[in-house]
Amino acid sequence: MPGLDEKLLEIYDEVLRRNPGEDEFHQAVHEVLTSLGPVVAKHPEYAARP
């Protein structure tokens, strides 16, 4: 999906995989992740996964 940082795209892909058929939820998650893009660009450690 365009507009997402690579690390956030991985999170979004996981949300899609874990919640199939939840289009409104997918849209909400995408909007939140898009708004977090500038923060993650400045602080990539925030998107780090254990």
C-alpha distance matrix in Angstrom:
0.0 3.8 6.6 6.7 9.7 10.0 12.2 10.2 7.3 10.4 11.6 8.7 9.0 12.7 12.7 11.3 14.0 16.6 16.3 15.8 16.5 16.1 13.8 15.3 14.9 11.2 11.0 13.5 11.9 8.7 11.3 13.4 11.1 10.2 14.0 14.7 12.9 16.2 18.3 16.6 16.9 20.5 21.2 19.1 21.6 20.2 17.2 19.7 20.1 23.7
3.8 0.0 3.8 5.7 8.7 9.9 12.7 11.0 8.9 12.4 13.7 11.4 12.3 15.8 15.8 14.9 17.6 20.1 19.8 19.5 20.0 19.2 16.6 17.5 17.4 13.9 12.8 14.9 13.7 10.0 11.5 13.8 11.4 9.4 12.9 14.0 11.6 14.3 17.0 15.7 15.2 18.9 20.1 18.4 21.4 20.2 17.6 20.4 21.5 25.2
6.6 3.8 0.0 3.8 6.8 9.3 11.7 9.7 9.0 12.7 13.5 11.6 13.5 16.6 16.4 16.2 19.2 21.2 20.8 21.1 21.7 20.3 17.9 18.0 17.5 14.5 13.0 14.2 12.9 9.3 9.9 11.6 9.3 6.5 9.7 10.8 8.2 10.7 13.5 12.7 12.2 15.6 17.2 16.0 19.1 17.8 15.7 18.8 20.4 24.2
6.7 5.7 3.8 0.0 3.8 6.3 8.1 6.0 5.6 9.3 10.0 8.8 10.9 13.7 13.8 14.2 16.9 18.7 18.8 19.6 20.7 19.3 17.5 17.7 16.5 13.4 12.8 13.5 11.3 8.2 9.6 10.3 7.0 5.7 9.1 8.9 6.4 9.7 11.7 10.1 10.3 13.9 14.7 13.0 15.9 14.5 12.1 15.1 16.6 20.4
9.7 8.7 6.8 3.8 0.0 3.8 5.5 5.2 6.0 8.8 10.0 10.2 12.1 14.3 15.1 16.1 18.2 19.9 20.7 21.8 23.4 22.0 20.6 20.9 19.2 16.2 16.1 16.3 13.6 11.2 12.5 12.2 8.6 8.0 10.5 9.0 5.9 8.6 10.2 7.7 7.4 11.2 11.8 9.7 12.8 12.2 9.8 12.5 14.5 18.2
10.0 9.9 9.3 6.3 3.8 0.0 3.8 5.4 5.0 6.5 9.0 9.8 10.5 12.7 14.4 15.3 16.6 18.6 20.0 21.0 23.1 22.2 21.1 22.0 20.1 16.9 17.5 18.1 15.0 12.9 15.1 14.7 11.0 11.2 13.9 12.1 9.5 12.1 13.1 9.9 9.8 13.4 13.4 10.4 13.0 13.0 9.9 11.6 13.1 16.6
12.2 12.7 11.7 8.1 5.5 3.8 0.0 3.8 5.4 5.3 6.8 8.9 10.1 11.2 13.0 14.7 15.8 17.1 18.8 20.4 22.8 21.6 21.1 21.7 19.3 16.6 17.6 17.5 14.0 12.9 15.0 13.8 10.1 11.5 13.6 11.0 9.3 12.1 11.9 8.4 9.6 12.6 11.6 8.3 10.1 9.8 6.4 8.0 9.4 13.0
10.2 11.0 9.7 6.0 5.2 5.4 3.8 0.0 3.8 5.3 5.0 6.2 8.6 9.9 10.6 12.4 14.3 15.3 16.4 18.1 20.1 18.5 17.9 18.2 15.8 13.2 14.0 13.8 10.3 9.2 11.3 10.2 6.4 8.3 10.6 8.5 7.5 11.0 11.0 8.2 10.1 13.2 12.4 10.0 11.7 10.2 7.0 9.7 10.8 14.5
7.3 8.9 9.0 5.6 6.0 5.0 5.4 3.8 0.0 3.8 5.4 4.9 6.0 8.5 9.7 10.4 12.2 14.1 15.2 16.2 18.2 17.2 16.3 17.3 15.3 12.1 13.2 14.0 10.8 9.0 11.9 11.9 8.4 9.5 12.7 11.5 10.0 13.6 14.3 11.6 12.8 16.3 15.8 13.1 15.0 13.9 10.4 12.5 12.9 16.5
10.4 12.4 12.7 9.3 8.8 6.5 5.3 5.3 3.8 0.0 3.8 5.4 5.1 6.3 8.8 10.0 10.6 12.4 14.3 15.6 18.3 17.6 17.5 18.8 16.3 13.4 15.3 15.9 12.3 11.5 14.7 14.1 10.7 12.7 15.5 13.7 12.7 16.1 16.1 13.0 14.6 17.7 16.5 13.3 14.4 13.6 9.8 10.9 10.4 13.6
11.6 13.7 13.5 10.0 10.0 9.0 6.8 5.0 5.4 3.8 0.0 3.8 5.4 5.1 6.3 8.8 9.9 10.6 12.2 14.3 16.8 15.5 15.8 16.6 13.6 11.3 13.4 13.3 9.5 9.7 12.8 11.5 8.7 11.6 13.9 12.0 12.1 15.6 15.1 12.4 14.9 17.6 16.1 13.4 14.0 12.2 8.7 10.3 9.5 12.7
8.7 11.4 11.6 8.8 10.2 9.8 8.9 6.2 4.9 5.4 3.8 0.0 3.8 5.3 5.0 6.3 8.6 9.9 10.5 11.9 14.0 12.7 12.4 13.4 10.9 8.0 10.1 10.7 7.3 6.9 10.4 10.2 7.8 10.1 13.0 12.2 12.2 16.0 16.2 14.0 16.1 19.2 18.3 15.9 17.0 15.0 11.7 13.9 13.3 16.5
9.0 12.3 13.5 10.9 12.1 10.5 10.1 8.6 6.0 5.1 5.4 3.8 0.0 3.8 5.4 5.1 6.2 8.7 10.0 10.7 13.3 13.0 13.1 15.0 12.8 9.7 12.3 13.6 10.5 10.0 13.8 13.9 11.5 13.5 16.6 15.7 15.3 19.0 19.3 16.8 18.5 21.8 20.8 18.0 19.0 17.5 13.9 15.3 14.1 17.0
12.7 15.8 16.6 13.7 14.3 12.7 11.2 9.9 8.5 6.3 5.1 5.3 3.8 0.0 3.8 5.4 5.0 6.1 8.4 10.2 13.3 12.9 14.0 15.7 12.8 10.6 13.8 14.3 11.1 11.8 15.3 14.7 12.6 15.4 18.0 16.7 16.9 20.5 20.2 17.6 19.9 22.7 21.1 18.3 18.6 17.0 13.5 14.3 12.4 14.7
12.7 15.8 16.4 13.8 15.1 14.4 13.0 10.6 9.7 8.8 6.3 5.0 5.4 3.8 0.0 3.8 5.4 5.2 5.9 8.3 10.9 9.7 10.9 12.1 9.1 7.3 10.7 11.0 8.1 9.6 12.9 12.5 11.2 14.1 16.5 15.7 16.5 20.3 19.9 17.9 20.5 23.2 21.8 19.5 19.8 17.5 14.5 16.0 14.3 16.7
11.3 14.9 16.2 14.2 16.1 15.3 14.7 12.4 10.4 10.0 8.8 6.3 5.1 5.4 3.8 0.0 3.8 5.6 5.3 5.8 8.3 8.2 9.0 11.3 9.2 6.7 10.2 11.7 9.5 10.1 13.7 14.3 13.1 15.2 18.1 17.9 18.2 22.0 22.2 20.2 22.4 25.4 24.4 22.0 22.7 20.6 17.4 19.0 17.4 19.8
14.0 17.6 19.2 16.9 18.2 16.6 15.8 14.3 12.2 10.6 9.9 8.6 6.2 5.0 5.4 3.8 0.0 3.8 5.7 6.0 9.6 10.4 12.0 14.5 12.3 10.3 13.9 15.3 12.9 13.7 17.3 17.5 16.0 18.4 21.3 20.6 20.8 24.6 24.6 22.2 24.4 27.4 26.0 23.2 23.6 21.8 18.4 19.3 17.1 19.0
16.6 20.1 21.2 18.7 19.9 18.6 17.1 15.3 14.1 12.4 10.6 9.9 8.7 6.1 5.2 5.6 3.8 0.0 3.8 6.2 9.7 9.8 12.3 14.2 11.4 10.6 14.4 14.9 12.6 14.4 17.7 17.3 16.4 19.3 21.6 20.8 21.7 25.4 24.8 22.7 25.3 28.0 26.2 23.7 23.6 21.5 18.5 19.2 16.7 18.2
16.3 19.8 20.8 18.8 20.7 20.0 18.8 16.4 15.2 14.3 12.2 10.5 10.0 8.4 5.9 5.3 5.7 3.8 0.0 3.8 6.5 6.0 8.9 10.8 8.4 8.2 11.9 12.6 11.2 13.2 16.1 16.2 16.0 18.7 20.9 20.7 21.8 25.5 25.2 23.6 26.2 28.9 27.5 25.3 25.4 23.0 20.2 21.5 19.4 21.2
15.8 19.5 21.1 19.6 21.8 21.0 20.4 18.1 16.2 15.6 14.3 11.9 10.7 10.2 8.3 5.8 6.0 6.2 3.8 0.0 3.8 5.6 8.0 10.9 9.8 8.9 12.3 14.0 13.1 14.3 17.4 18.3 17.9 20.0 22.6 22.8 23.5 27.3 27.5 25.7 28.0 31.0 29.9 27.6 28.1 25.8 22.7 24.1 22.1 24.0
16.5 20.0 21.7 20.7 23.4 23.1 22.8 20.1 18.2 18.3 16.8 14.0 13.3 13.3 10.9 8.3 9.6 9.7 6.5 3.8 0.0 3.8 5.7 8.9 9.0 8.7 11.4 13.5 13.6 14.6 17.2 18.6 18.9 20.5 23.0 23.8 24.6 28.3 28.8 27.4 29.6 32.6 31.8 29.8 30.5 28.0 25.1 26.9 25.2 27.3
16.1 19.2 20.3 19.3 22.0 22.2 21.6 18.5 17.2 17.6 15.5 12.7 13.0 12.9 9.7 8.2 10.4 9.8 6.0 5.6 3.8 0.0 3.8 5.7 5.3 6.1 8.7 10.1 10.6 12.2 14.4 15.6 16.3 18.1 20.2 21.1 22.4 26.0 26.2 25.2 27.6 30.4 29.6 27.9 28.5 25.7 23.2 25.3 23.8 26.0
13.8 16.6 17.9 17.5 20.6 21.1 21.1 17.9 16.3 17.5 15.8 12.4 13.1 14.0 10.9 9.0 12.0 12.3 8.9 8.0 5.7 3.8 0.0 3.8 5.4 5.0 6.2 8.7 9.9 10.4 12.4 14.4 15.2 16.3 18.5 20.0 20.9 24.4 25.2 24.4 26.4 29.3 29.0 27.5 28.6 25.8 23.3 25.7 24.7 27.4
15.3 17.5 18.0 17.7 20.9 22.0 21.7 18.2 17.3 18.8 16.6 13.4 15.0 15.7 12.1 11.3 14.5 14.2 10.8 10.9 8.9 5.7 3.8 0.0 3.8 5.4 5.1 6.3 8.7 9.8 10.7 12.5 14.3 15.3 16.8 18.6 20.1 23.3 23.9 23.7 25.9 28.5 28.2 27.1 28.2 25.1 23.0 25.8 25.1 27.8
14.9 17.4 17.5 16.5 19.2 20.1 19.3 15.8 15.3 16.3 13.6 10.9 12.8 12.8 9.1 9.2 12.3 11.4 8.4 9.8 9.0 5.3 5.4 3.8 0.0 3.8 5.4 5.1 6.1 8.5 9.9 10.7 12.2 14.1 15.5 16.6 18.4 21.7 21.8 21.4 23.9 26.3 25.6 24.5 25.2 22.1 20.0 22.6 21.6 24.2
11.2 13.9 14.5 13.4 16.2 16.9 16.6 13.2 12.1 13.4 11.3 8.0 9.7 10.6 7.3 6.7 10.3 10.6 8.2 8.9 8.7 6.1 5.0 5.4 3.8 0.0 3.8 5.5 5.2 6.1 8.6 10.0 10.4 12.0 14.3 15.3 16.3 19.9 20.4 19.5 21.7 24.5 24.0 22.5 23.6 20.8 18.3 20.9 20.2 23.0
11.0 12.8 13.0 12.8 16.1 17.5 17.6 14.0 13.2 15.3 13.4 10.1 12.3 13.8 10.7 10.2 13.9 14.4 11.9 12.3 11.4 8.7 6.2 5.1 5.4 3.8 0.0 3.8 5.5 5.1 6.2 8.7 9.9 10.4 12.4 14.3 15.4 18.6 19.6 19.3 21.2 23.9 23.9 22.9 24.4 21.5 19.3 22.4 22.2 25.3
13.5 14.9 14.2 13.5 16.3 18.1 17.5 13.8 14.0 15.9 13.3 10.7 13.6 14.3 11.0 11.7 15.3 14.9 12.6 14.0 13.5 10.1 8.7 6.3 5.1 5.5 3.8 0.0 3.8 5.4 5.2 6.3 8.6 9.9 10.8 12.5 14.5 17.5 17.8 18.0 20.3 22.6 22.4 21.7 22.9 19.6 18.0 21.2 21.1 24.1
11.9 13.7 12.9 11.3 13.6 15.0 14.0 10.3 10.8 12.3 9.5 7.3 10.5 11.1 8.1 9.5 12.9 12.6 11.2 13.1 13.6 10.6 9.9 8.7 6.1 5.2 5.5 3.8 0.0 3.8 5.5 5.2 6.1 8.5 9.9 10.6 12.3 15.7 15.7 15.3 17.8 20.2 19.6 18.6 19.6 16.5 14.5 17.5 17.3 20.4
8.7 10.0 9.3 8.2 11.2 12.9 12.9 9.2 9.0 11.5 9.7 6.9 10.0 11.8 9.6 10.1 13.7 14.4 13.2 14.3 14.6 12.2 10.4 9.8 8.5 6.1 5.1 5.4 3.8 0.0 3.8 5.5 5.1 6.0 8.6 9.8 10.5 14.0 14.9 14.3 16.2 19.0 19.0 17.9 19.6 16.8 14.7 17.9 18.2 21.6
11.3 11.5 9.9 9.6 12.5 15.1 15.0 11.3 11.9 14.7 12.8 10.4 13.8 15.3 12.9 13.7 17.3 17.7 16.1 17.4 17.2 14.4 12.4 10.7 9.9 8.6 6.2 5.2 5.5 3.8 0.0 3.8 5.5 5.1 6.3 8.7 10.1 12.8 13.9 14.3 16.1 18.5 18.9 18.5 20.3 17.3 15.9 19.5 20.2 23.7
13.4 13.8 11.6 10.3 12.2 14.7 13.8 10.2 11.9 14.1 11.5 10.2 13.9 14.7 12.5 14.3 17.5 17.3 16.2 18.3 18.6 15.6 14.4 12.5 10.7 10.0 8.7 6.3 5.2 5.5 3.8 0.0 3.8 5.4 5.2 6.3 8.9 11.5 11.6 12.1 14.6 16.5 16.3 16.2 17.5 14.2 13.2 16.8 17.7 20.9
11.1 11.4 9.3 7.0 8.6 11.0 10.1 6.4 8.4 10.7 8.7 7.8 11.5 12.6 11.2 13.1 16.0 16.4 16.0 17.9 18.9 16.3 15.2 14.3 12.2 10.4 9.9 8.6 6.1 5.1 5.5 3.8 0.0 3.8 5.4 5.0 6.3 9.7 10.0 9.5 11.8 14.2 14.0 13.3 14.9 12.0 10.4 14.0 15.0 18.6
10.2 9.4 6.5 5.7 8.0 11.2 11.5 8.3 9.5 12.7 11.6 10.1 13.5 15.4 14.1 15.2 18.4 19.3 18.7 20.0 20.5 18.1 16.3 15.3 14.1 12.0 10.4 9.9 8.5 6.0 5.1 5.4 3.8 0.0 3.8 5.4 5.2 8.2 9.9 10.0 11.2 13.8 14.7 14.2 16.6 14.2 12.8 16.5 18.0 21.7
14.0 12.9 9.7 9.1 10.5 13.9 13.6 10.6 12.7 15.5 13.9 13.0 16.6 18.0 16.5 18.1 21.3 21.6 20.9 22.6 23.0 20.2 18.5 16.8 15.5 14.3 12.4 10.8 9.9 8.6 6.3 5.2 5.4 3.8 0.0 3.8 5.5 7.1 8.2 9.7 11.2 12.9 13.8 14.3 16.4 13.6 13.3 17.1 18.9 22.4
14.7 14.0 10.8 8.9 9.0 12.1 11.0 8.5 11.5 13.7 12.0 12.2 15.7 16.7 15.7 17.9 20.6 20.8 20.7 22.8 23.8 21.1 20.0 18.6 16.6 15.3 14.3 12.5 10.6 9.8 8.7 6.3 5.0 5.4 3.8 0.0 3.8 5.7 5.3 6.2 8.6 10.1 10.3 10.8 12.7 9.8 9.7 13.5 15.5 19.0
12.9 11.6 8.2 6.4 5.9 9.5 9.3 7.5 10.0 12.7 12.1 12.2 15.3 16.9 16.5 18.2 20.8 21.7 21.8 23.5 24.6 22.4 20.9 20.1 18.4 16.3 15.4 14.5 12.3 10.5 10.1 8.9 6.3 5.2 5.5 3.8 0.0 3.8 5.4 5.2 6.1 8.7 9.8 9.6 12.4 10.6 9.8 13.4 15.9 19.5
16.2 14.3 10.7 9.7 8.6 12.1 12.1 11.0 13.6 16.1 15.6 16.0 19.0 20.5 20.3 22.0 24.6 25.4 25.5 27.3 28.3 26.0 24.4 23.3 21.7 19.9 18.6 17.5 15.7 14.0 12.8 11.5 9.7 8.2 7.1 5.7 3.8 0.0 3.8 5.5 5.0 6.3 8.6 9.7 12.7 11.3 11.7 15.0 18.0 21.4
18.3 17.0 13.5 11.7 10.2 13.1 11.9 11.0 14.3 16.1 15.1 16.2 19.3 20.2 19.9 22.2 24.6 24.8 25.2 27.5 28.8 26.2 25.2 23.9 21.8 20.4 19.6 17.8 15.7 14.9 13.9 11.6 10.0 9.9 8.2 5.3 5.4 3.8 0.0 3.8 5.4 5.2 5.9 7.8 10.0 8.2 9.5 12.7 15.8 19.0
16.6 15.7 12.7 10.1 7.7 9.9 8.4 8.2 11.6 13.0 12.4 14.0 16.8 17.6 17.9 20.2 22.2 22.7 23.6 25.7 27.4 25.2 24.4 23.7 21.4 19.5 19.3 18.0 15.3 14.3 14.3 12.1 9.5 10.0 9.7 6.2 5.2 5.5 3.8 0.0 3.8 5.3 4.8 4.7 7.4 6.2 6.4 9.6 12.7 16.1
16.9 15.2 12.2 10.3 7.4 9.8 9.6 10.1 12.8 14.6 14.9 16.1 18.5 19.9 20.5 22.4 24.4 25.3 26.2 28.0 29.6 27.6 26.4 25.9 23.9 21.7 21.2 20.3 17.8 16.2 16.1 14.6 11.8 11.2 11.2 8.6 6.1 5.0 5.4 3.8 0.0 3.8 5.7 5.7 9.3 9.4 9.5 12.0 15.4 18.7
20.5 18.9 15.6 13.9 11.2 13.4 12.6 13.2 16.3 17.7 17.6 19.2 21.8 22.7 23.2 25.4 27.4 28.0 28.9 31.0 32.6 30.4 29.3 28.5 26.3 24.5 23.9 22.6 20.2 19.0 18.5 16.5 14.2 13.8 12.9 10.1 8.7 6.3 5.2 5.3 3.8 0.0 3.8 6.2 9.0 9.3 10.8 13.0 16.6 19.5
21.2 20.1 17.2 14.7 11.8 13.4 11.6 12.4 15.8 16.5 16.1 18.3 20.8 21.1 21.8 24.4 26.0 26.2 27.5 29.9 31.8 29.6 29.0 28.2 25.6 24.0 23.9 22.4 19.6 19.0 18.9 16.3 14.0 14.7 13.8 10.3 9.8 8.6 5.9 4.8 5.7 3.8 0.0 3.8 5.4 5.9 8.1 9.8 13.4 16.1
19.1 18.4 16.0 13.0 9.7 10.4 8.3 10.0 13.1 13.3 13.4 15.9 18.0 18.3 19.5 22.0 23.2 23.7 25.3 27.6 29.8 27.9 27.5 27.1 24.5 22.5 22.9 21.7 18.6 17.9 18.5 16.2 13.3 14.2 14.3 10.8 9.6 9.7 7.8 4.7 5.7 6.2 3.8 0.0 3.8 5.3 5.7 7.0 10.6 13.5
21.6 21.4 19.1 15.9 12.8 13.0 10.1 11.7 15.0 14.4 14.0 17.0 19.0 18.6 19.8 22.7 23.6 23.6 25.4 28.1 30.5 28.5 28.6 28.2 25.2 23.6 24.4 22.9 19.6 19.6 20.3 17.5 14.9 16.6 16.4 12.7 12.4 12.7 10.0 7.4 9.3 9.0 5.4 3.8 0.0 3.8 5.4 5.0 8.7 10.8
20.2 20.2 17.8 14.5 12.2 13.0 9.8 10.2 13.9 13.6 12.2 15.0 17.5 17.0 17.5 20.6 21.8 21.5 23.0 25.8 28.0 25.7 25.8 25.1 22.1 20.8 21.5 19.6 16.5 16.8 17.3 14.2 12.0 14.2 13.6 9.8 10.6 11.3 8.2 6.2 9.4 9.3 5.9 5.3 3.8 0.0 3.8 5.6 8.5 11.1
17.2 17.6 15.7 12.1 9.8 9.9 6.4 7.0 10.4 9.8 8.7 11.7 13.9 13.5 14.5 17.4 18.4 18.5 20.2 22.7 25.1 23.2 23.3 23.0 20.0 18.3 19.3 18.0 14.5 14.7 15.9 13.2 10.4 12.8 13.3 9.7 9.8 11.7 9.5 6.4 9.5 10.8 8.1 5.7 5.4 3.8 0.0 3.8 6.3 9.8
19.7 20.4 18.8 15.1 12.5 11.6 8.0 9.7 12.5 10.9 10.3 13.9 15.3 14.3 16.0 19.0 19.3 19.2 21.5 24.1 26.9 25.3 25.7 25.8 22.6 20.9 22.4 21.2 17.5 17.9 19.5 16.8 14.0 16.5 17.1 13.5 13.4 15.0 12.7 9.6 12.0 13.0 9.8 7.0 5.0 5.6 3.8 0.0 3.8 6.7
20.1 21.5 20.4 16.6 14.5 13.1 9.4 10.8 12.9 10.4 9.5 13.3 14.1 12.4 14.3 17.4 17.1 16.7 19.4 22.1 25.2 23.8 24.7 25.1 21.6 20.2 22.2 21.1 17.3 18.2 20.2 17.7 15.0 18.0 18.9 15.5 15.9 18.0 15.8 12.7 15.4 16.6 13.4 10.6 8.7 8.5 6.3 3.8 0.0 3.8
23.7 25.2 24.2 20.4 18.2 16.6 13.0 14.5 16.5 13.6 12.7 16.5 17.0 14.7 16.7 19.8 19.0 18.2 21.2 24.0 27.3 26.0 27.4 27.8 24.2 23.0 25.3 24.1 20.4 21.6 23.7 20.9 18.6 21.7 22.4 19.0 19.5 21.4 19.0 16.1 18.7 19.5 16.1 13.5 10.8 11.1 9.8 6.7 3.8 0.0
